[in-house]
Amino acid sequence: MNSKIERFFVALVVPSGLQEEVEQIKQEFSDRYQSRKAFNSPAHITLQPPFEWEPGNIQQVEESLEDFVGNVFSIPIQLDGFAAFPPKVIYINVVKTPELMALQSALIHHLQSTLPSIKRSCHPSFTPHVTVAFRDLTPKNFRQAWPNFEHRSFQGKFIASSLTLLRHNGQRWQLFAEFPLTEEM
């Protein structure tokens, strides 16, 4: 039995066209503010924060997510401007639509009921966002960067048509499995 524990999380991954725009913003943070950690994952909206799981039993997580998405419709996502969790995180704001908030809440409840070993997030409220700078963004560089992004425009829309399970490979987060949502008629 493999006892190595790996880290996973569940997200809505930003589609390729917008992914490239977000990557350009991450590059700006790398070039101007020496913040590169956001490159360690594709642009995404975290729904279930990272959790530890034995890879030999990952089928349990996959089955739970497969069961969950069977009754969930694709939802519209709107990106609107920038916001921050001072003094270390700057992100693209995601509009808190009723559909997105309900999806995240239902997912958390589903995972807790089907996979009780996944710990509940220590952050009780959900602030949907797409991170562009964090962890290695120093407070000094945050203070320099934030005035440049606080009122900067960024608009984007997409239809979230699947949930994605991401796995950490020791260096970065990689797409592990996708779970298509039901398309609305």
N, CA, C and O of each residue as an XYZ file, in Angstrom:
740
protein
N       0.843     -1.193      0.000
C       0.000      0.000      0.000
C       0.880      1.245      0.000
O       1.821      1.342      0.787
N       0.584      2.172     -0.856
C       1.347      3.413     -0.950
C       0.849      4.389      0.106
O      -0.307      4.813      0.078
N       1.734      4.744      1.044
C       1.306      5.636      2.125
C       1.663      7.092      1.848
O       1.420      7.958      2.689
N       2.237      7.372      0.680
C       2.581      8.746      0.334
C       1.302      9.566      0.171
O       0.383      9.175     -0.548
N       1.265     10.683      0.836
C       0.107     11.573      0.767
C       0.398     12.669     -0.257
O       1.500     13.217     -0.292
N      -0.585     12.982     -1.079
C      -0.443     14.062     -2.049
C      -1.510     15.113     -1.795
O      -2.495     14.869     -1.097
N      -1.296     16.285     -2.373
C      -2.241     17.394     -2.200
C      -3.045     17.590     -3.476
O      -2.528     17.496     -4.589
N      -4.339     17.867     -3.273
C      -5.287     18.075     -4.364
C      -6.166     19.271     -4.023
O      -6.272     19.650     -2.857
N      -6.795     19.867     -5.030
C      -7.874     20.820     -4.794
C      -8.814     20.821     -5.988
O      -8.473     20.325     -7.062
N     -10.012     21.388     -5.788
C     -11.036     21.413     -6.831
C     -11.270     22.865     -7.241
O     -11.410     23.747     -6.394
N     -11.311     23.100     -8.557
C     -11.425     24.474     -9.048
C     -12.189     24.536    -10.363
O     -12.441     23.527    -11.022
N     -12.543     25.756    -10.709
C     -12.992     26.087    -12.056
C     -11.769     26.676    -12.746
O     -11.280     27.730    -12.339
N     -11.272     26.020    -13.772
C     -10.081     26.505    -14.467
C     -10.514     27.480    -15.558
O     -11.436     27.209    -16.327
N      -9.834     28.605    -15.605
C     -10.117     29.647    -16.599
C      -9.763     29.097    -17.989
O      -8.687     28.524    -18.158
N     -10.648     29.260    -18.987
C     -10.378     28.714    -20.324
C      -9.220     29.423    -21.029
O      -8.793     30.504    -20.623
N      -8.728     28.795    -22.086
C      -7.466     29.188    -22.710
C      -7.355     30.656    -23.114
O      -6.320     31.263    -22.839
N      -8.345     31.256    -23.739
C      -8.227     32.660    -24.145
C      -7.973     33.586    -22.971
O      -7.058     34.409    -23.004
N      -8.784     33.451    -21.937
C      -8.597     34.262    -20.727
C      -7.363     33.821    -19.953
O      -6.707     34.638    -19.307
N      -7.045     32.529    -20.017
C      -5.858     32.007    -19.336
C      -4.616     32.789    -19.782
O      -3.764     33.138    -18.965
N      -4.527     33.057    -21.084
C      -3.380     33.791    -21.627
C      -3.337     35.221    -21.100
O      -2.262     35.733    -20.791
N      -4.493     35.869    -20.994
C      -4.533     37.231    -20.447
C      -4.071     37.244    -18.992
O      -3.326     38.132    -18.578
N      -4.518     36.257    -18.224
C      -4.121     36.171    -16.814
C      -2.620     35.900    -16.714
O      -1.944     36.465    -15.855
N      -2.098     35.043    -17.584
C      -0.659     34.750    -17.578
C       0.155     36.020    -17.848
O       1.231     36.192    -17.275
N      -0.343     36.907    -18.707
C       0.360     38.166    -18.972
C       0.415     39.033    -17.714
O       1.421     39.693    -17.453
N      -0.663     39.029    -16.943
C      -0.681     39.800    -15.693
C       0.277     39.174    -14.685
O       1.003     39.891    -13.997
N       0.287     37.853    -14.592
C       1.248     37.172    -13.709
C       2.678     37.534    -14.111
O       3.539     37.743    -13.257
N       2.919     37.605    -15.426
C       4.255     37.959    -15.913
C       4.616     39.382    -15.502
O       5.766     39.661    -15.161
N       3.651     40.264    -15.536
C       3.892     41.641    -15.088
C       4.302     41.659    -13.616
O       5.214     42.393    -13.234
N       3.631     40.854    -12.792
C       4.013     40.772    -11.375
C       5.405     40.177    -11.211
O       6.163     40.600    -10.339
N       5.738     39.214    -12.031
C       7.071     38.621    -11.979
C       8.135     39.653    -12.354
O       9.141     39.797    -11.660
N       7.905     40.365    -13.451
C       8.883     41.332    -13.953
C       9.021     42.558    -13.059
O      10.136     43.012    -12.798
N       7.900     43.097    -12.586
C       7.934     44.369    -11.865
C       8.021     44.234    -10.347
O       8.542     45.116     -9.665
N       7.494     43.097     -9.814
C       7.384     42.986     -8.351
C       7.977     41.690     -7.801
O       7.761     41.352     -6.638
N       8.717     40.972     -8.628
C       9.403     39.743     -8.228
C       8.475     38.720     -7.561
O       8.880     38.038     -6.619
N       7.268     38.614     -8.033
C       6.302     37.646     -7.516
C       6.020     36.612     -8.605
O       5.415     36.924     -9.631
N       6.467     35.374     -8.367
C       6.363     34.331     -9.394
C       5.517     33.131     -8.979
O       5.209     32.286     -9.820
N       5.136     33.035     -7.715
C       4.438     31.838     -7.215
C       3.109     31.578     -7.925
O       2.683     30.426     -8.017
N       2.453     32.611     -8.423
C       1.168     32.404     -9.099
C       1.326     31.588    -10.381
O       0.344     31.060    -10.902
N       2.559     31.482    -10.895
C       2.805     30.641    -12.069
C       2.730     29.150    -11.732
O       2.738     28.311    -12.633
N       2.656     28.813    -10.434
C       2.663     27.406    -10.027
C       1.331     26.698    -10.229
O       1.180     25.533     -9.863
N       0.374     27.396    -10.807
C      -0.912     26.758    -11.127
C      -1.537     27.500    -12.302
O      -1.259     28.680    -12.515
N      -2.379     26.812    -13.062
C      -3.117     27.528    -14.103
C      -4.105     28.489    -13.444
O      -4.509     28.276    -12.301
N      -4.492     29.533    -14.153
C      -5.483     30.477    -13.611
C      -6.762     29.709    -13.294
O      -7.259     28.937    -14.114
N      -7.284     29.933    -12.096
C      -8.432     29.147    -11.636
C      -9.174     29.878    -10.529
O      -8.685     30.860     -9.970
N     -10.368     29.377    -10.224
C     -11.166     29.815     -9.077
C     -11.271     28.605     -8.159
O     -11.912     27.615     -8.511
N     -10.656     28.673     -7.000
C     -10.687     27.545     -6.063
C     -12.083     27.392     -5.478
O     -12.662     28.355     -4.976
N     -12.619     26.181     -5.544
C     -13.911     25.872     -4.924
C     -13.715     25.076     -3.638
O     -14.362     25.360     -2.630
N     -12.827     24.082     -3.665
C     -12.452     23.297     -2.488
C     -10.958     23.489     -2.301
O     -10.168     23.057     -3.141
N     -10.554     24.143     -1.193
C      -9.128     24.395     -0.971
C      -8.317     23.099     -0.902
O      -8.879     22.013     -0.761
N      -6.992     23.224     -1.004
C      -6.135     22.037     -0.991
C      -6.396     21.122      0.206
O      -6.617     21.563      1.334
N      -6.359     19.831     -0.100
C      -6.529     18.799      0.920
C      -5.544     17.677      0.616
O      -5.072     17.532     -0.512
N      -5.244     16.890      1.641
C      -4.311     15.780      1.474
C      -5.086     14.490      1.248
O      -6.129     14.255      1.858
N      -4.549     13.656      0.352
C      -5.218     12.398      0.028
C      -4.182     11.385     -0.428
O      -3.191     11.741     -1.065
N      -4.412     10.134     -0.102
C      -3.532      9.065     -0.565
C      -3.842      8.784     -2.034
O      -4.984      8.468     -2.367
N      -2.849      8.893     -2.919
C      -3.121      8.746     -4.352
C      -3.724      7.391     -4.719
O      -4.481      7.295     -5.685
N      -3.400      6.354     -3.967
C      -3.966      5.041     -4.245
C      -5.470      4.980     -4.043
O      -6.134      4.077     -4.551
N      -6.008      5.947     -3.298
C      -7.451      6.002     -3.032
C      -8.134      7.173     -3.734
O      -9.265      7.520     -3.393
N      -7.466      7.782     -4.703
C      -8.021      8.977     -5.340
C      -9.317      8.668     -6.091
O     -10.100      9.574     -6.377
N      -9.540      7.409     -6.405
C     -10.781      7.027     -7.081
C     -11.998      7.422     -6.245
O     -13.050      7.733     -6.803
N     -11.872      7.414     -4.925
C     -12.983      7.835     -4.058
C     -13.343      9.292     -4.322
O     -14.521      9.643     -4.401
N     -12.335     10.132     -4.455
C     -12.567     11.554     -4.729
C     -13.181     11.710     -6.118
O     -14.138     12.462     -6.302
N     -12.629     11.001     -7.081
C     -13.150     11.086     -8.450
C     -14.609     10.638     -8.517
O     -15.420     11.270     -9.195
N     -14.945      9.566     -7.826
C     -16.332      9.085     -7.823
C     -17.266     10.095     -7.162
O     -18.387     10.306     -7.623
N     -16.801     10.716     -6.081
C     -17.613     11.724     -5.402
C     -17.873     12.917     -6.323
O     -18.997     13.413     -6.399
N     -16.837     13.373     -7.017
C     -16.994     14.508     -7.932
C     -17.866     14.130     -9.132
O     -18.676     14.935     -9.591
N     -17.702     12.920     -9.630
C     -18.535     12.440    -10.743
C     -20.006     12.434    -10.331
O     -20.878     12.840    -11.099
N     -20.266     11.974     -9.128
C     -21.633     11.951     -8.602
C     -22.180     13.376     -8.468
O     -23.334     13.640     -8.809
N     -21.348     14.286     -7.973
C     -21.770     15.671     -7.758
C     -22.149     16.361     -9.064
O     -23.203     16.992     -9.142
N     -21.308     16.252    -10.087
C     -21.545     17.019    -11.318
C     -22.740     16.520    -12.118
O     -23.216     17.218    -13.013
N     -23.226     15.338    -11.812
C     -24.358     14.793    -12.549
C     -25.604     15.650    -12.481
O     -26.453     15.587    -13.370
N     -25.723     16.454    -11.430
C     -26.919     17.286    -11.244
C     -26.605     18.782    -11.249
O     -27.406     19.585    -10.769
N     -25.458     19.153    -11.782
C     -25.034     20.554    -11.739
C     -24.890     21.091    -13.162
O     -24.252     20.471    -14.013
N     -25.493     22.250    -13.403
C     -25.427     22.878    -14.721
C     -24.204     23.784    -14.849
O     -23.703     24.316    -13.858
N     -23.735     23.950    -16.078
C     -22.698     24.940    -16.375
C     -23.192     26.306    -15.913
O     -24.390     26.587    -15.942
N     -22.254     27.151    -15.486
C     -22.646     28.476    -14.990
C     -21.793     29.571    -15.632
O     -20.637     29.339    -15.986
N     -22.372     30.770    -15.778
C     -21.587     31.894    -16.293
C     -20.677     32.447    -15.198
O     -21.064     32.541    -14.034
N     -19.465     32.807    -15.599
C     -18.491     33.412    -14.685
C     -18.111     34.770    -15.255
O     -17.871     34.910    -16.454
N     -18.060     35.772    -14.376
C     -17.681     37.115    -14.800
C     -16.510     37.597    -13.957
O     -16.576     37.594    -12.727
N     -15.438     38.010    -14.625
C     -14.267     38.593    -13.973
C     -14.384     40.106    -14.095
O     -14.699     40.629    -15.164
N     -14.126     40.810    -12.981
C     -14.373     42.251    -12.970
C     -13.383     42.976    -12.068
O     -13.592     43.080    -10.859
N     -12.302     43.477    -12.665
C     -11.354     44.294    -11.926
C     -10.439     43.491    -11.020
O     -10.339     42.268    -11.121
N      -9.767     44.225    -10.123
C      -8.802     43.618     -9.210
C      -9.209     43.896     -7.776
O      -9.900     44.872     -7.486
N      -8.775     43.032     -6.896
C      -8.997     43.209     -5.459
C      -7.803     42.582     -4.746
O      -6.896     42.052     -5.387
N      -7.810     42.645     -3.412
C      -6.635     42.178     -2.670
C      -7.010     41.623     -1.305
O      -8.040     41.961     -0.722
N      -6.121     40.752     -0.822
C      -6.090     40.331      0.572
C      -4.760     40.881      1.099
O      -3.749     40.179      1.075
N      -4.756     42.137      1.577
C      -3.496     42.737      2.009
C      -2.867     41.923      3.148
O      -3.593     41.312      3.932
N      -1.562     41.904      3.251
C      -0.562     42.600      2.437
C       0.173     41.688      1.462
O       1.289     42.017      1.059
N      -0.417     40.535      1.059
C       0.356     39.590      0.247
C      -0.329     39.109     -1.030
O       0.330     38.502     -1.874
N      -1.620     39.359     -1.200
C      -2.334     38.744     -2.325
C      -3.066     39.805     -3.150
O      -3.794     40.638     -2.610
N      -2.859     39.759     -4.458
C      -3.629     40.570     -5.403
C      -4.266     39.594     -6.383
O      -3.625     38.655     -6.856
N      -5.543     39.835     -6.678
C      -6.268     38.891     -7.518
C      -7.244     39.604     -8.435
O      -7.588     40.770     -8.236
N      -7.682     38.861     -9.452
C      -8.762     39.319    -10.321
C     -10.059     38.959     -9.619
O     -10.275     37.810     -9.232
N     -10.913     39.950     -9.463
C     -12.188     39.745     -8.778
C     -13.141     38.921     -9.641
O     -13.258     39.137    -10.847
N     -13.815     37.977     -8.996
C     -14.846     37.177     -9.658
C     -16.184     37.595     -9.061
O     -16.357     37.573     -7.842
N     -17.124     37.972     -9.909
C     -18.437     38.422     -9.444
C     -19.130     37.275     -8.705
O     -19.197     36.147     -9.194
N     -19.647     37.596     -7.508
C     -20.328     36.601     -6.664
C     -21.766     36.416     -7.135
O     -22.699     36.948     -6.532
N     -21.938     35.665     -8.207
C     -23.296     35.404     -8.692
C     -23.957     34.351     -7.805
O     -23.266     33.543     -7.184
N     -25.283     34.353     -7.742
C     -25.966     33.313     -6.958
C     -25.594     31.904     -7.425
O     -25.474     30.992     -6.607
N     -25.411     31.724     -8.741
C     -25.068     30.401     -9.275
C     -23.704     29.932     -8.782
O     -23.544     28.776     -8.390
N     -22.721     30.829     -8.803
C     -21.376     30.463     -8.354
C     -21.358     30.177     -6.857
O     -20.758     29.200     -6.409
N     -22.013     31.029     -6.096
C     -22.025     30.837     -4.643
C     -22.728     29.528     -4.277
O     -22.291     28.814     -3.375
N     -23.820     29.220     -4.983
C     -24.549     27.971     -4.723
C     -23.710     26.757     -5.125
O     -23.712     25.745     -4.425
N     -22.996     26.854     -6.246
C     -22.141     25.750     -6.694
C     -21.077     25.438     -5.648
O     -20.886     24.279     -5.278
N     -20.390     26.463     -5.176
C     -19.318     26.237     -4.204
C     -19.870     25.665     -2.908
O     -19.300     24.723     -2.357
N     -20.953     26.211     -2.424
C     -21.555     25.725     -1.182
C     -22.007     24.269     -1.322
O     -21.760     23.450     -0.437
N     -22.663     23.957     -2.427
C     -23.136     22.585     -2.650
C     -21.965     21.616     -2.761
O     -22.034     20.498     -2.252
N     -20.888     22.038     -3.425
C     -19.715     21.174     -3.552
C     -19.113     20.874     -2.188
O     -18.821     19.720     -1.876
N     -18.925     21.906     -1.375
C     -18.341     21.713     -0.042
C     -19.205     20.757      0.772
O     -18.686     19.832      1.396
N     -20.508     20.970      0.770
C     -21.403     20.086      1.531
C     -21.354     18.656      0.998
O     -21.348     17.701      1.775
N     -21.318     18.508     -0.315
C     -21.251     17.173     -0.915
C     -19.957     16.464     -0.507
O     -19.985     15.303     -0.098
N     -18.829     17.162     -0.619
C     -17.551     16.535     -0.271
C     -17.493     16.178      1.208
O     -16.965     15.128      1.572
N     -18.032     17.044      2.065
C     -18.021     16.747      3.497
C     -18.892     15.544      3.829
O     -18.574     14.778      4.739
N     -19.985     15.373      3.099
C     -20.862     14.238      3.401
C     -20.342     12.937      2.792
O     -20.552     11.868      3.366
N     -19.668     13.004      1.643
C     -19.194     11.777      0.996
C     -17.743     11.443      1.330
O     -17.340     10.282      1.265
N     -16.965     12.453      1.686
C     -15.539     12.263      1.998
C     -15.205     13.031      3.276
O     -14.515     14.049      3.218
N     -15.685     12.556      4.430
C     -15.527     13.326      5.668
C     -14.076     13.586      6.082
O     -13.821     14.459      6.911
N     -13.128     12.841      5.515
C     -11.731     13.090      5.888
C     -11.172     14.357      5.246
O     -10.100     14.823      5.633
N     -11.893     14.925      4.261
C     -11.470     16.223      3.713
C     -11.862     17.279      4.733
O     -13.038     17.454      5.052
N     -10.866     17.971      5.230
C     -11.094     18.963      6.285
C     -11.853     20.165      5.737
O     -11.648     20.595      4.601
N     -12.726     20.688      6.571
C     -13.449     21.908      6.222
C     -12.452     23.068      6.196
O     -11.554     23.141      7.034
N     -12.613     23.951      5.250
C     -11.732     25.106      5.129
C     -11.798     25.961      6.384
O     -12.857     26.113      6.992
N     -10.651     26.518      6.764
C     -10.634     27.406      7.930
C     -11.189     28.790      7.574
O     -11.355     29.636      8.453
N     -11.473     29.020      6.299
C     -12.066     30.281      5.858
C     -13.555     30.046      5.622
O     -13.933     29.479      4.596
N     -14.404     30.473      6.556
C     -15.827     30.152      6.441
C     -16.530     30.834      5.271
O     -17.518     30.307      4.760
N     -16.040     31.996      4.837
C     -16.712     32.668      3.724
C     -15.929     32.415      2.437
O     -14.712     32.230      2.458
N     -16.640     32.413      1.337
C     -16.058     32.141      0.026
C     -15.937     33.449     -0.736
O     -16.940     34.109     -1.008
N     -14.717     33.824     -1.078
C     -14.456     34.998     -1.903
C     -13.873     34.496     -3.215
O     -12.670     34.252     -3.301
N     -14.706     34.339     -4.238
C     -14.182     33.805     -5.499
C     -13.192     34.780     -6.126
O     -13.437     35.984     -6.187
N     -12.072     34.239     -6.589
C     -11.021     35.088     -7.147
C     -10.066     34.264     -8.004
O     -10.026     33.037     -7.912
N      -9.296     34.967     -8.842
C      -8.233     34.374     -9.648
C      -6.942     35.067     -9.218
O      -6.724     36.236     -9.539
N      -6.104     34.359     -8.505
C      -4.883     34.940     -7.947
C      -3.872     35.263     -9.045
O      -3.624     34.453     -9.937
N      -3.289     36.473     -8.962
C      -2.226     36.852     -9.897
C      -0.908     37.132     -9.184
O       0.142     37.171     -9.826
N      -0.947     37.328     -7.861
C       0.281     37.507     -7.073
C      -0.020     37.132     -5.626
O      -1.033     37.551     -5.066
N       0.874     36.333     -5.020
C       0.693     35.944     -3.621
C       1.989     35.348     -3.088
O       2.983     35.262     -3.808
N       1.974     34.947     -1.850
C       3.081     34.294     -1.143
C       4.414     35.016     -1.268
O       4.922     35.536     -0.274
N       5.000     35.062     -2.474
C       6.301     35.715     -2.607
C       6.185     37.201     -2.961
O       7.187     37.839     -3.283
N       4.980     37.749     -2.904
C       4.797     39.194     -3.057
C       5.048     39.806     -1.683
O       4.239     39.647     -0.769
N       6.162     40.501     -1.541
C       6.507     41.067     -0.236
C       5.544     42.201      0.113
O       4.957     42.808     -0.783
N       5.377     42.490      1.397
C       4.529     43.629      1.767
C       4.972     44.930      1.082
O       4.137     45.738      0.676
N       6.285     45.124      0.958
C       6.788     46.330      0.291
C       6.340     46.351     -1.176
O       5.858     47.373     -1.664
N       6.500     45.231     -1.871
C       6.086     45.176     -3.275
C       4.572     45.228     -3.418
O       4.058     45.745     -4.410
N       3.851     44.693     -2.428
C       2.391     44.824     -2.435
C       2.016     46.307     -2.409
O       1.170     46.749     -3.186
N       2.648     47.074     -1.512
C       2.342     48.510     -1.397
C       2.675     49.261     -2.686
O       2.014     50.245     -3.018
N       3.692     48.803     -3.412
C       4.021     49.427     -4.694
C       3.041     49.003     -5.793
O       2.652     49.817     -6.631
N       2.650     47.742     -5.784
C       1.806     47.207     -6.861
C       0.343     47.609     -6.723
O      -0.310     47.939     -7.713
N      -0.168     47.580     -5.495
C      -1.615     47.747     -5.322
C      -2.154     49.051     -5.915
O      -3.200     49.006     -6.562
N      -1.508     50.209     -5.738
C      -2.042     51.431     -6.367
C      -2.132     51.323     -7.898
O      -2.957     51.996     -8.517
N      -1.294     50.487     -8.505
C      -1.325     50.309     -9.962
C      -2.440     49.374    -10.425
O      -2.806     49.371    -11.600
N      -2.977     48.585     -9.500
C      -4.008     47.612     -9.871
C      -5.369     47.910     -9.256
O      -6.390     47.426     -9.744
N      -5.390     48.693     -8.202
C      -6.624     48.947     -7.454
C      -7.769     49.427     -8.348
O      -8.911     49.003     -8.173
N      -7.469     50.301     -9.296
C      -8.515     50.849    -10.164
C      -8.342     50.425    -11.625
O      -9.025     50.934    -12.514
N      -7.439     49.504    -11.855
C      -7.183     49.025    -13.219
C      -8.349     48.153    -13.689
O      -8.898     47.356    -12.929
N      -8.698     48.321    -14.921
C      -9.820     47.566    -15.485
C      -9.369     46.172    -15.922
O      -8.278     45.989    -16.462
N     -10.226     45.215    -15.676
C     -10.072     43.874    -16.241
C     -11.465     43.282    -16.338
O     -12.182     43.207    -15.340
N     -11.844     42.869    -17.512
C     -13.165     42.277    -17.727
C     -12.991     40.954    -18.459
O     -12.172     40.835    -19.371
N     -13.757     39.983    -18.055
C     -13.735     38.701    -18.746
C     -14.973     37.901    -18.399
O     -15.517     38.019    -17.301
N     -15.412     37.093    -19.338
C     -16.576     36.233    -19.110
C     -16.282     34.867    -19.708
O     -15.596     34.749    -20.723
N     -16.815     33.838    -19.059
C     -16.759     32.501    -19.637
C     -17.833     31.640    -18.996
O     -18.385     31.979    -17.948
N     -18.113     30.539    -19.638
C     -19.040     29.565    -19.080
C     -18.204     28.474    -18.426
O     -17.399     27.817    -19.087
N     -18.396     28.285    -17.131
C     -17.711     27.203    -16.419
C     -18.451     25.917    -16.751
O     -19.576     25.701    -16.302
N     -17.815     25.073    -17.535
C     -18.480     23.862    -18.015
C     -17.929     22.587    -17.390
O     -18.369     21.487    -17.726
N     -16.960     22.733    -16.475
C     -16.452     21.549    -15.782
C     -15.777     21.949    -14.481
O     -15.310     23.077    -14.320
N     -15.738     20.993    -13.556
C     -14.918     21.118    -12.356
C     -13.602     20.424    -12.668
O     -13.577     19.447    -13.416
N     -12.512     20.919    -12.103
C     -11.209     20.305    -12.326
C     -10.586     19.941    -10.989
O     -10.581     20.734    -10.048
N     -10.065     18.731    -10.929
C      -9.282     18.277     -9.785
C      -7.824     18.493    -10.155
O      -7.349     17.975    -11.165
N      -7.115     19.262     -9.330
C      -5.697     19.523     -9.570
C      -4.871     18.808     -8.517
O      -5.301     18.654     -7.374
N      -3.671     18.367     -8.913
C      -2.759     17.663     -8.006
C      -1.421     18.392     -7.987
O      -0.942     18.870     -9.015
N      -0.829     18.467     -6.802
C       0.490     19.086     -6.661
C       1.554     18.025     -6.913
O       1.529     16.955     -6.303
N       2.486     18.322     -7.810
C       3.519     17.342     -8.159
C       4.815     17.547     -7.374
O       5.845     16.963     -7.711
N       4.765     18.365     -6.339
C       5.967     18.671     -5.571
C       6.528     20.041     -5.915
O       7.259     20.634     -5.122
N       6.185     20.544     -7.098
C       6.655     21.862     -7.520
C       5.533     22.782     -7.966
O       5.574     23.989     -7.731
N       4.529     22.201     -8.611
C       3.432     23.027     -9.121
C       2.146     22.213     -9.169
O       2.158     20.987     -9.065
N       1.029     22.936     -9.331
C      -0.280     22.293     -9.456
C      -0.520     21.947    -10.916
O      -0.291     22.764    -11.808
N      -0.989     20.710    -11.150
C      -1.276     20.259    -12.505
C      -2.700     19.726    -12.591
O      -3.250     19.215    -11.616
N      -3.284     19.857    -13.780
C      -4.614     19.304    -14.008
C      -4.527     17.793    -13.840
O      -3.647     17.148    -14.412
N      -5.440     17.231    -13.055
C      -5.439     15.790    -12.802
C      -6.647     15.122    -13.456
O      -6.510     14.094    -14.120
N      -7.832     15.711    -13.266
C      -9.051     15.142    -13.853
C     -10.092     16.237    -14.021
O     -10.168     17.171    -13.222
N     -10.894     16.106    -15.080
C     -11.989     17.055    -15.329
C     -13.319     16.341    -15.198
O     -13.457     15.167    -15.542
N     -14.299     17.086    -14.689
C     -15.633     16.546    -14.473
C     -16.638     17.493    -15.125
O     -16.991     18.518    -14.543
N     -17.101     17.152    -16.334
C     -18.000     18.048    -17.068
C     -19.315     18.284    -16.325
O     -19.918     17.362    -15.776
N     -19.737     19.540    -16.327
C     -21.040     19.903    -15.783
C     -22.085     19.689    -16.874
O     -21.756     19.635    -18.059
N     -23.323     19.572    -16.471
C     -24.420     19.389    -17.414
C     -24.654     20.696    -18.164
O     -24.729     21.764    -17.557
N     -24.769     20.605    -19.477
C     -25.042     21.811    -20.262
C     -26.515     22.147    -20.149
O     -27.376     21.269    -20.223
N     -26.795     23.437    -19.968
C     -28.200     23.868    -19.911
C     -28.813     23.773    -21.295
O     -28.143     23.996    -22.304
N     -30.082     23.442    -21.330
C     -30.800     23.337    -22.603
C     -31.248     24.705    -23.055
O     -31.872     24.833    -24.109
